[in-house]
Amino acid sequence: MLPFVKPVHVRLCFPEEEISSYTDAIGAAIAHMDIDPSARNVLVTHQFVAGASRSDSESVSVGGTDAVDGSVFEVFDYVALGHLHGPQAVGRETVRYCGTPLKYSFSEMHQKKSVTVVEMEEKGSVRVRTRELHPLHDLREIRGTFARLTDPAFYEGTAVGDYLHIVLTDEEDVYDAFAQLRGVYPNLMTMDYDNTRTRAEGHVAAVSAQARLSETELLGMLYEQQNGCEMSEEQKRWAEDTFAKLREEAK
């Protein structure tokens, strides 16, 4: 088992190693394990592997600097990953996130949650399958006018107890809409409007979205505004390396 570690932690254990990234850190930790390559080897670890997809409810390291190259796991027959909510294989079928058993944000509402079943026979023979999970209450989104969503002909016979994000398409705000909708959908979580007014205010959402950009992406936006062209790949790499060093120095 290998817990979540940062480069600074691994450098303390192996000061003789050259460790400048998460890939270096995990590679160094694995290199110091007593592993018999002729045996069946399984790793259980909590890291973000490059190429995997995240959900909104998962923390994101700025610039993706916490990403680990999957090649460091080559010695293991199976790698059971934790950290991401969506079930997925990364790089090869035997490097997998099982995902969470339940949905924790509306960005996950289209995910199919499951349990991963791994069968290991002789060395080199690994079979992977999944068993889908069906929660008592799903997480989903419905949209329409207030009148339509509160019409018994629309909701009767449906899973009104699901955890819902409701999008109202009425042009005018409905008085106390959230409380009224809760009378029909008791597990209503969030409510928004999608109409002419909210679409015209889309620039507000675009501004708030900038807060989720990495330092390199924000620098790239400023560079393009000032110079009328995008940063080169070399400039982006320099910026990412510089920001990474500054974050390490601040720890």
MARFIPA-599930 format. One record per residue (C-alpha): x, y, z; residue in one letter. Coordinates in Angstrom, 3 decimals. Example, Ala and Ser with C-alpha at 12.3 -4.5 7.8 and 13.67 -1.06 7.14 Angstrom:
% residues 2
+----------+----------+----------+--------+
!       c1 !       c2 !       c3 ! residu !
+----------+----------+----------+--------+
!   12.300 !   -4.500 !    7.800 !      A !
!   13.670 !   -1.060 !    7.140 !      S !
+----------+----------+----------+--------+
END
This chain:
% residues 251
+----------+----------+----------+--------+
!       c1 !       c2 !       c3 ! residu !
+----------+----------+----------+--------+
!    0.000 !    0.000 !    0.000 !      M !
!    1.182 !    3.502 !   -0.849 !      L !
!   -0.613 !    6.519 !    0.653 !      P !
!   -0.893 !    9.905 !   -1.033 !      F !
!    2.531 !   11.536 !   -0.916 !      V !
!    4.029 !   14.771 !   -2.172 !      K !
!    7.542 !   15.213 !   -3.587 !      P !
!    8.602 !   17.130 !   -0.474 !      V !
!    7.694 !   14.111 !    1.694 !      H !
!    9.642 !   11.640 !   -0.432 !      V !
!   12.707 !   13.900 !   -0.581 !      R !
!   12.881 !   13.762 !    3.217 !      L !
!   13.035 !    9.942 !    3.082 !      C !
!   15.421 !    9.668 !    0.144 !      F !
!   17.566 !   12.833 !    0.115 !      P !
!   20.000 !   11.198 !   -2.324 !      E !
!   17.296 !   10.911 !   -5.022 !      E !
!   16.663 !   13.594 !   -7.664 !      E !
!   12.965 !   14.315 !   -7.087 !      I !
!   11.334 !   17.295 !   -8.811 !      S !
!    7.856 !   15.982 !   -9.671 !      S !
!    5.113 !   13.678 !   -8.437 !      Y !
!    6.218 !   11.063 !  -10.985 !      T !
!    9.760 !   11.215 !   -9.585 !      D !
!    8.404 !   10.897 !   -6.053 !      A !
!    6.223 !    7.849 !   -6.723 !      I !
!    8.959 !    6.280 !   -8.853 !      G !
!   11.470 !    6.679 !   -6.016 !      A !
!    9.059 !    5.209 !   -3.452 !      A !
!    8.388 !    2.181 !   -5.666 !      I !
!   12.077 !    1.720 !   -6.453 !      A !
!   12.769 !    1.315 !   -2.727 !      H !
!   10.083 !   -1.368 !   -2.288 !      M !
!   11.132 !   -4.999 !   -1.943 !      D !
!    9.313 !   -6.337 !   -5.021 !      I !
!    9.712 !   -9.821 !   -6.494 !      D !
!    8.992 !   -9.362 !  -10.232 !      P !
!    8.240 !  -13.095 !  -10.610 !      S !
!    5.385 !  -12.910 !   -8.094 !      A !
!    1.939 !  -11.398 !   -8.485 !      R !
!    2.210 !   -7.798 !   -7.319 !      N !
!   -0.687 !   -5.500 !   -6.432 !      V !
!   -0.425 !   -1.838 !   -5.475 !      L !
!   -3.153 !    0.074 !   -3.637 !      V !
!   -2.448 !    3.796 !   -3.827 !      T !
!   -4.092 !    7.193 !   -3.637 !      H !
!   -2.711 !    9.385 !   -6.434 !      Q !
!   -3.863 !   11.214 !   -9.552 !      F !
!   -2.577 !    9.431 !  -12.654 !      V !
!   -2.065 !   11.499 !  -15.815 !      A !
!   -4.851 !   11.010 !  -18.344 !      G !
!   -7.617 !   10.335 !  -15.823 !      A !
!  -10.722 !   12.527 !  -15.754 !      S !
!  -11.865 !   14.366 !  -12.645 !      R !
!  -15.248 !   15.564 !  -11.423 !      S !
!  -16.154 !   18.985 !  -10.025 !      D !
!  -16.237 !   17.598 !   -6.479 !      S !
!  -12.564 !   16.595 !   -6.618 !      E !
!   -9.726 !   18.926 !   -5.735 !      S !
!   -7.498 !   19.954 !   -8.615 !      V !
!   -3.858 !   20.856 !   -8.178 !      S !
!   -3.084 !   23.995 !  -10.148 !      V !
!   -1.662 !   23.169 !  -13.564 !      G !
!   -2.094 !   19.443 !  -13.012 !      G !
!    1.298 !   19.260 !  -11.297 !      T !
!    0.067 !   16.408 !   -9.068 !      D !
!   -0.269 !   14.073 !  -12.069 !      A !
!    1.761 !   10.854 !  -11.987 !      V !
!    2.876 !    9.112 !  -15.188 !      D !
!    1.389 !    5.605 !  -15.213 !      G !
!    4.657 !    4.105 !  -16.430 !      S !
!    5.957 !    4.077 !  -12.838 !      V !
!    3.508 !    1.235 !  -12.071 !      F !
!    4.929 !   -1.129 !  -14.688 !      E !
!    6.165 !   -3.677 !  -12.114 !      V !
!    2.642 !   -4.237 !  -10.733 !      F !
!    0.158 !   -6.719 !  -12.190 !      D !
!   -2.731 !   -4.642 !  -10.872 !      Y !
!   -2.921 !   -1.105 !   -9.493 !      V !
!   -5.999 !   -0.207 !   -7.441 !      A !
!   -6.254 !    3.582 !   -7.466 !      L !
!   -8.220 !    5.806 !   -5.149 !      G !
!   -8.691 !    9.594 !   -5.422 !      H !
!  -11.103 !   10.060 !   -8.335 !      L !
!  -14.856 !    9.517 !   -8.281 !      H !
!  -15.372 !    8.192 !  -11.818 !      G !
!  -14.644 !    4.498 !  -12.481 !      P !
!  -11.986 !    4.295 !  -15.202 !      Q !
!   -8.859 !    2.556 !  -16.419 !      A !
!   -5.780 !    4.709 !  -17.049 !      V !
!   -3.167 !    3.667 !  -19.590 !      G !
!   -3.944 !   -0.041 !  -19.276 !      R !
!   -6.935 !   -2.036 !  -18.094 !      E !
!   -5.126 !   -3.160 !  -14.940 !      T !
!   -4.473 !    0.370 !  -13.654 !      V !
!   -7.908 !    1.420 !  -12.448 !      R !
!   -9.945 !    3.766 !  -10.313 !      Y !
!  -12.950 !    1.888 !   -8.978 !      C !
!  -14.708 !    5.216 !   -8.351 !      G !
!  -17.098 !    6.083 !   -5.556 !      T !
!  -20.211 !    3.994 !   -4.828 !      P !
!  -22.409 !    7.124 !   -4.880 !      L !
!  -22.540 !   10.395 !   -6.853 !      K !
!  -21.195 !   13.406 !   -4.973 !      Y !
!  -21.780 !   16.266 !   -7.415 !      S !
!  -23.988 !   16.964 !  -10.402 !      F !
!  -20.942 !   16.683 !  -12.647 !      S !
!  -21.151 !   12.961 !  -11.838 !      E !
!  -24.825 !   12.489 !  -12.651 !      M !
!  -24.140 !   10.636 !  -15.913 !      H !
!  -21.546 !    8.318 !  -14.390 !      Q !
!  -22.412 !    4.654 !  -13.884 !      K !
!  -21.205 !    3.745 !  -10.405 !      K !
!  -19.874 !    0.247 !   -9.901 !      S !
!  -17.752 !   -2.180 !   -7.922 !      V !
!  -14.607 !   -3.432 !   -9.639 !      T !
!  -14.016 !   -7.177 !   -9.398 !      V !
!  -10.448 !   -8.325 !  -10.110 !      V !
!   -9.565 !  -12.010 !  -10.506 !      E !
!   -5.874 !  -12.886 !  -10.481 !      M !
!   -4.799 !  -16.346 !  -11.543 !      E !
!   -1.231 !  -17.294 !  -12.466 !      E !
!    1.332 !  -14.528 !  -12.964 !      K !
!    0.292 !  -12.353 !  -15.895 !      G !
!   -3.367 !  -13.441 !  -15.909 !      S !
!   -5.679 !  -10.728 !  -14.607 !      V !
!   -9.395 !  -10.488 !  -15.333 !      R !
!  -11.287 !   -7.298 !  -14.557 !      V !
!  -15.055 !   -6.818 !  -14.546 !      R !
!  -17.501 !   -4.419 !  -12.941 !      T !
!  -20.825 !   -4.814 !  -11.144 !      R !
!  -23.028 !   -1.768 !  -11.566 !      E !
!  -24.495 !   -0.155 !   -8.457 !      L !
!  -28.037 !    1.248 !   -8.299 !      H !
!  -28.584 !    3.679 !   -5.397 !      P !
!  -31.874 !    4.082 !   -3.602 !      L !
!  -31.975 !    7.719 !   -4.760 !      H !
!  -30.202 !    8.804 !   -7.941 !      D !
!  -28.625 !   12.210 !   -8.590 !      L !
!  -30.062 !   13.855 !  -11.700 !      R !
!  -31.254 !   17.035 !  -13.382 !      E !
!  -34.671 !   17.958 !  -14.747 !      I !
!  -35.722 !   21.119 !  -16.535 !      R !
!  -38.870 !   22.856 !  -17.699 !      G !
!  -41.330 !   25.531 !  -16.693 !      T !
!  -42.584 !   25.667 !  -13.126 !      F !
!  -46.100 !   24.796 !  -14.299 !      A !
!  -44.876 !   21.711 !  -16.165 !      R !
!  -42.643 !   20.404 !  -13.369 !      L !
!  -45.436 !   20.748 !  -10.781 !      T !
!  -48.053 !   19.111 !  -12.996 !      D !
!  -48.952 !   15.657 !  -11.607 !      P !
!  -49.116 !   14.374 !  -15.168 !      A !
!  -45.375 !   15.124 !  -15.433 !      F !
!  -44.029 !   13.794 !  -12.130 !      Y !
!  -46.403 !   11.036 !  -11.025 !      E !
!  -44.773 !    7.652 !  -11.406 !      G !
!  -41.278 !    9.157 !  -11.548 !      T !
!  -38.552 !    8.991 !   -8.889 !      A !
!  -39.495 !   12.241 !   -7.146 !      V !
!  -37.270 !   11.253 !   -4.201 !      G !
!  -34.075 !   11.496 !   -6.235 !      D !
!  -31.496 !   14.177 !   -5.413 !      Y !
!  -32.302 !   16.813 !   -8.015 !      L !
!  -30.943 !   19.869 !   -9.738 !      H !
!  -33.935 !   21.652 !  -11.237 !      I !
!  -33.554 !   24.182 !  -14.049 !      V !
!  -36.591 !   26.420 !  -14.531 !      L !
!  -37.099 !   27.856 !  -17.998 !      T !
!  -39.727 !   30.465 !  -17.017 !      D !
!  -38.925 !   33.940 !  -18.289 !      E !
!  -40.138 !   35.471 !  -15.016 !      E !
!  -38.966 !   34.369 !  -11.572 !      D !
!  -41.529 !   32.265 !   -9.735 !      V !
!  -42.253 !   33.395 !   -6.162 !      Y !
!  -40.786 !   31.001 !   -3.566 !      D !
!  -40.161 !   28.463 !   -6.332 !      A !
!  -37.615 !   26.422 !   -4.382 !      F !
!  -39.948 !   25.819 !   -1.439 !      A !
!  -42.879 !   25.030 !   -3.711 !      Q !
!  -40.823 !   22.556 !   -5.734 !      L !
!  -39.647 !   20.929 !   -2.498 !      R !
!  -43.294 !   20.090 !   -1.864 !      G !
!  -43.167 !   17.798 !   -4.907 !      V !
!  -39.467 !   16.872 !   -4.936 !      Y !
!  -38.426 !   16.501 !   -1.264 !      P !
!  -34.711 !   15.981 !   -2.031 !      N !
!  -34.307 !   18.998 !   -4.297 !      L !
!  -30.671 !   20.105 !   -3.878 !      M !
!  -30.218 !   23.121 !   -6.170 !      T !
!  -32.333 !   25.232 !   -8.525 !      M !
!  -31.388 !   27.595 !  -11.347 !      D !
!  -33.075 !   29.555 !  -14.112 !      Y !
!  -32.257 !   29.196 !  -17.790 !      D !
!  -33.969 !   32.009 !  -19.685 !      N !
!  -33.241 !   35.115 !  -21.726 !      T !
!  -32.058 !   37.059 !  -18.674 !      R !
!  -29.660 !   34.427 !  -17.321 !      T !
!  -28.203 !   33.740 !  -20.751 !      R !
!  -27.560 !   37.481 !  -21.198 !      A !
!  -25.718 !   37.438 !  -17.854 !      E !
!  -23.505 !   34.594 !  -19.025 !      G !
!  -20.448 !   36.844 !  -18.834 !      H !
!  -20.724 !   36.693 !  -15.028 !      V !
!  -20.315 !   32.934 !  -15.086 !      A !
!  -17.417 !   33.273 !  -17.488 !      A !
!  -15.623 !   35.607 !  -15.081 !      V !
!  -16.111 !   33.213 !  -12.153 !      S !
!  -14.826 !   30.355 !  -14.310 !      A !
!  -11.482 !   32.165 !  -14.558 !      Q !
!  -10.983 !   31.451 !  -10.867 !      A !
!  -10.633 !   27.764 !  -11.758 !      R !
!   -7.847 !   28.353 !  -14.302 !      L !
!   -4.254 !   27.472 !  -13.498 !      S !
!   -1.579 !   30.134 !  -13.050 !      E !
!   -0.107 !   29.182 !  -16.433 !      T !
!   -3.511 !   29.500 !  -18.135 !      E !
!   -4.106 !   32.905 !  -16.526 !      L !
!   -0.615 !   34.035 !  -17.560 !      L !
!   -1.355 !   32.814 !  -21.073 !      G !
!   -4.539 !   34.924 !  -21.207 !      M !
!   -2.597 !   38.017 !  -20.085 !      L !
!    0.224 !   37.305 !  -22.552 !      Y !
!   -2.224 !   36.979 !  -25.452 !      E !
!   -3.992 !   40.232 !  -24.510 !      Q !
!   -0.686 !   42.101 !  -24.396 !      Q !
!    1.054 !   40.519 !  -27.389 !      N !
!   -1.769 !   39.454 !  -29.690 !      G !
!   -0.529 !   35.859 !  -29.874 !      C !
!   -0.395 !   32.759 !  -27.727 !      E !
!    2.570 !   31.717 !  -25.598 !      M !
!    4.854 !   29.155 !  -27.225 !      S !
!    5.101 !   25.622 !  -25.845 !      E !
!    8.560 !   26.471 !  -24.489 !      E !
!    7.175 !   29.516 !  -22.680 !      Q !
!    4.331 !   27.441 !  -21.205 !      K !
!    6.770 !   24.815 !  -19.942 !      R !
!    8.946 !   27.528 !  -18.412 !      W !
!    5.898 !   29.055 !  -16.690 !      A !
!    4.724 !   25.690 !  -15.331 !      E !
!    8.206 !   24.868 !  -14.003 !      D !
!    8.510 !   28.295 !  -12.394 !      T !
!    5.113 !   28.131 !  -10.700 !      F !
!    5.829 !   24.583 !   -9.501 !      A !
!    9.132 !   25.713 !   -7.919 !      K !
!    7.410 !   28.650 !   -6.230 !      L !
!    4.754 !   26.347 !   -4.748 !      R !
!    7.425 !   23.962 !   -3.444 !      E !
!    9.368 !   26.849 !   -1.894 !      E !
!    6.205 !   28.086 !   -0.190 !      A !
!    5.636 !   24.746 !    1.595 !      K !
+----------+----------+----------+--------+
END
